Amino acid sequence: MNRWVLLVVAFIVSTEGFAAPVGNPAAPQLIEQGFFIPSDCGVSVRAGYEGDFVGDGMMEQYYQGQGRVDCYKQEASSGTVTFNILDRIDIYSVLGSSRTSADWRFEDVAGGIHRIELETNFDFLWGAGVRGILFTGNGVCIGLGGRYEAAHFYPTWATSDGAVQSSDGSTLHWREWQIDLDVSYKIDILIPYLGVKYLNAQTKIKGFEIPISASGEGNDQFKNRVPVGIVIGCSISSSKYFMLNIEGRLIDEEAVTISGDIRF
């Protein structure tokens, strides 16, 4: 069994990616003892860090354009605050910064193919989520979760067919929500988990002076091509004070998240 856990961790690290993280379904009960709040208290608080790296968000154009987005990358660095109820339910908030880059192609009315590339600086990201344990016993934990995140970006540069274009006045608004169902199994201090999730992600790009979509406008919209994906991860915790987690997400996106929590 320990060999299986090592293979899980190696698989996560080797995924191509670096949207919203899911987390371990057993997270509400993994840290049993905190620094200040007694373990028998019905409510506890955790603080943590979350680094999320999306190698490709698997987007496609819609409304103003059509066709896949060749690559949609995003990275985020955030702090988290989690309120835990009865070691069964986590309600958490996410505040941090994120940046994104994308490149895609579109066909104009004359049949010409054009390629657009853009990148943003780091801008404010916020999110909120909930995670609950449905069943636990004999080391097995089944949980259900949901999460919403959003960010408003300002592109720092853009190119059309390789030529630099003005990005003044342009904006990129990204938001996504997801629900997930996961199962974990505790093996001493290692808690691997596997799950499935439904993802709805959208990006709206506005305000460019040049055409960036088949509509001939300076606007375009993206959505995720595949709504259902899988998540695989592993947590490390001795049940006291802290836990560390690494997670990979596949099929609907290519992404890796590294996170950690401290219980007060």
C-alpha positions in Angstrom: 0.0 0.0 0.0 2.8 2.4 0.8 4.3 1.7 -2.7 0.9 2.7 -4.1 1.0 6.0 -2.3 4.4 6.8 -3.6 3.2 6.1 -7.2 0.3 8.5 -6.6 2.6 11.3 -5.5 5.0 10.6 -8.4 2.1 10.7 -10.9 0.9 14.1 -9.6 4.3 15.7 -9.8 4.8 14.4 -13.4 1.5 15.9 -14.8 1.9 18.5 -17.5 0.3 21.3 -15.7 1.6 23.3 -12.9 -8.5 26.1 -12.0 -9.7 25.9 -8.7 -8.1 23.3 -6.3 -10.3 20.7 -4.6 -8.4 19.6 -1.5 -8.5 16.4 0.5 -12.1 15.3 1.4 -10.8 14.4 4.9 -9.3 17.9 5.5 -12.0 18.8 8.1 -10.7 16.1 10.4 -7.0 15.7 9.5 -5.6 18.2 12.1 -7.0 17.0 15.4 -4.9 19.2 17.7 -4.2 23.0 17.3 -2.0 25.5 19.0 -4.7 27.4 21.0 -8.2 26.1 20.5 -8.9 22.8 22.4 -9.5 19.7 20.3 -12.9 19.2 22.0 -14.2 22.6 20.9 -16.9 22.4 18.2 -15.4 25.2 16.1 -11.8 25.7 15.1 -9.8 28.0 12.7 -7.1 27.2 10.2 -4.9 29.5 8.1 -2.9 28.4 5.1 -1.2 29.0 1.8 -2.2 27.8 -1.6 -0.1 27.9 -4.8 -2.0 26.9 -7.9 -0.4 26.4 -11.3 -2.6 25.7 -14.4 -0.6 24.5 -17.4 -3.7 24.6 -19.6 -7.2 25.5 -18.8 -8.6 23.6 -21.8 -10.6 26.5 -23.1 -12.6 27.2 -26.3 -14.0 30.3 -27.9 -17.8 31.0 -28.0 -20.2 33.7 -28.8 -17.9 36.2 -30.7 -15.5 33.4 -31.9 -15.2 29.7 -32.3 -12.5 27.1 -32.1 -10.2 26.0 -29.3 -7.9 28.2 -27.3 -4.4 26.8 -28.0 -3.1 27.4 -24.5 -4.6 29.1 -21.4 -2.2 29.3 -18.4 -2.8 30.7 -15.0 -0.8 30.8 -11.7 -2.1 32.0 -8.3 -0.6 32.5 -4.9 -3.1 32.9 -2.1 -3.8 32.8 1.6 -6.7 30.8 3.0 -8.7 31.1 6.2 -10.9 28.1 7.1 -13.6 27.8 9.8 -14.2 24.2 10.8 -17.4 23.0 12.4 -17.4 19.7 14.4 -14.5 18.3 12.4 -17.0 17.6 9.6 -17.5 20.9 7.7 -14.9 23.4 6.3 -16.1 26.8 5.2 -13.1 28.8 3.7 -12.1 32.0 1.9 -9.3 32.5 -0.5 -7.5 35.9 -1.1 -4.5 36.3 -3.3 -3.0 37.3 -6.6 -3.0 35.7 -10.0 -1.9 36.2 -13.6 -2.9 34.5 -16.8 -1.7 34.2 -20.4 -3.5 32.9 -23.5 -3.0 32.4 -27.2 -5.7 31.5 -29.8 -6.5 31.8 -33.5 -9.5 33.0 -35.4 -10.6 33.2 -39.0 -11.7 36.6 -40.5 -14.5 37.1 -43.1 -12.0 36.8 -45.9 -10.7 33.5 -44.7 -7.5 34.7 -43.2 -6.2 33.0 -40.0 -4.9 35.3 -37.2 -3.2 34.4 -34.0 -3.6 36.5 -30.8 -1.4 36.2 -27.7 -1.7 38.1 -24.4 -0.4 38.1 -20.9 -1.5 39.9 -17.7 0.3 41.0 -14.6 -0.6 39.7 -11.1 -4.0 41.0 -10.0 -6.4 40.4 -7.1 -8.1 37.0 -6.9 -10.8 36.0 -4.4 -12.7 32.9 -3.8 -14.9 31.0 -1.3 -15.7 27.3 -0.8 -17.2 24.6 1.4 -16.2 21.0 2.1 -18.1 18.4 4.1 -17.6 14.8 5.1 -20.4 12.5 4.1 -18.9 9.2 5.5 -15.9 8.2 7.5 -14.8 4.8 8.9 -11.9 2.3 8.8 -9.6 5.0 7.4 -12.0 5.7 4.5 -13.5 9.2 4.0 -16.0 10.3 1.4 -16.6 14.0 1.0 -18.5 16.6 -1.1 -17.2 20.1 -1.9 -17.8 23.2 -3.9 -15.9 26.4 -4.7 -16.2 29.7 -6.5 -13.3 32.0 -7.7 -13.0 35.2 -9.7 -10.3 37.7 -10.8 -10.3 40.8 -12.9 -7.1 41.2 -15.0 -5.5 44.0 -17.0 -3.4 42.7 -20.0 0.2 44.0 -20.0 0.9 43.1 -23.6 -0.7 41.6 -26.6 0.3 40.5 -30.1 -1.6 39.9 -33.3 0.2 37.7 -35.8 3.4 38.4 -33.8 3.1 42.2 -34.0 2.8 44.0 -30.7 -0.5 45.7 -30.1 -1.8 48.2 -27.6 -3.6 46.7 -24.6 -4.7 50.1 -23.1 -8.2 50.0 -21.9 -8.5 46.2 -22.3 -9.7 43.9 -19.5 -9.9 40.1 -18.9 -12.5 38.9 -16.4 -12.2 35.2 -15.3 -14.5 33.3 -13.0 -15.2 29.6 -12.3 -17.2 27.4 -10.0 -17.0 23.7 -9.4 -18.5 20.8 -7.3 -16.6 17.6 -6.5 -17.1 14.2 -4.9 -13.9 12.5 -3.5 -12.7 9.6 -1.4 -9.5 9.3 0.7 -7.8 6.6 2.6 -5.6 7.2 5.7 -2.3 5.3 5.8 -0.4 6.5 8.9 0.6 10.2 8.1 -0.2 9.8 4.4 -3.8 10.4 3.2 -4.1 9.9 -0.6 -7.4 10.8 -2.3 -9.1 10.5 -5.7 -12.2 12.3 -6.9 -14.3 13.6 -9.8 -15.4 17.2 -10.3 -17.7 19.3 -12.5 -16.1 22.6 -13.6 -17.7 25.7 -15.2 -15.1 28.3 -16.2 -15.5 31.4 -18.3 -13.2 34.2 -19.4 -14.4 37.5 -21.0 -11.9 39.7 -22.9 -12.9 43.2 -23.8 -11.7 46.5 -25.0 -9.0 45.8 -27.6 -8.6 48.2 -30.5 -7.9 45.3 -32.9 -10.1 42.3 -33.9 -9.4 39.4 -31.6 -12.3 37.1 -32.7 -14.2 36.0 -35.8 -16.8 38.6 -35.1 -14.3 41.3 -36.0 -14.6 42.9 -32.6 -12.0 43.6 -30.0 -13.8 41.2 -27.7 -13.9 37.4 -27.2 -15.1 34.9 -24.7 -13.8 31.5 -23.6 -15.3 28.6 -21.7 -13.9 25.2 -20.6 -14.2 22.5 -23.3 -14.6 19.5 -21.0 -16.8 20.0 -17.9 -15.9 16.8 -16.0 -12.4 16.0 -14.8 -10.6 13.9 -12.2 -8.5 15.0 -9.2 -5.8 13.0 -7.5 -3.7 14.1 -4.5 -2.1 13.2 -1.2 -1.9 15.0 2.2 0.7 14.6 4.9 -0.3 15.2 8.5 0.6 13.8 12.0 -2.8 15.0 13.2 -1.1 17.8 15.1 -0.9 21.5 14.2 -0.4 21.3 10.4 -0.9 19.5 7.1 0.7 19.6 3.7 -1.1 18.8 0.4 -0.2 18.2 -3.2 -2.8 17.8 -5.9 -3.1 17.2 -9.7 -6.2 17.8 -11.8 -6.6 16.2 -15.3 -8.9 15.9 -18.3 -10.9 19.2 -17.8 -7.6 21.1 -17.1 -3.9 20.4 -16.5 -3.0 21.8 -13.1 -1.0 21.2 -9.9 -1.6 22.7 -6.5 0.6 22.8 -3.4 -1.0 23.9 -0.2 -0.7 23.8 3.6 -2.7 24.6 6.7 -2.0 25.4 10.3 -4.7 24.9 13.0 -4.9 27.4 15.8 
